[in-house]
């Protein structure tokens, strides 16, 4: 009689198991990608006259590759009053695909009104990072109350998205 050696106990993936979704990365436009609060157009940015009766929108073309790189680790979505306008105007300039959009109250709205819409979009269990220049006390309270990993990345609206903020997002994702 031969006895087979015990089978190795390797983790076994259930054929029906759905992989966990990637964490969300919510991206604001004004302040985060468009440093509207700078007195002059910052170095590395170009101005785009998307809306003839309004100030031009300042965009840095380097942000496109940064966001495409982050999309390897995150599911990106727009969290901006621009809503579909971000896909129409910002995405083509930065070479980005169409992203989902978090729906907010009609513009103008108080920045605190982003929190309920974001909470509904994200749900309770999904990790999320939120890049914005106007995180309100309500946003910080929401972040602290969540059981899922949550990161708020504040952006200076005179500077816009920086490589340090992108590095922070990468490090946070790596620690998940």
Secondary structure, 3 states (H helix, E strand, C coil): CCCCCCCCCCCCCCCCCCCCCCEEEEECCECCCECCCCCCCCCCCEEECCCCCCCCEEECCHHHHHHHHHCCCEEEEECCCCCHHHHHHHHHHHCCCCCEECCCCCCCCCHHHHHHHHHHHHCCCCCEEEEECCCCHHHHHHHHHCCCCEEEEECCCCCCCCHHHHHHHHHHHHHC
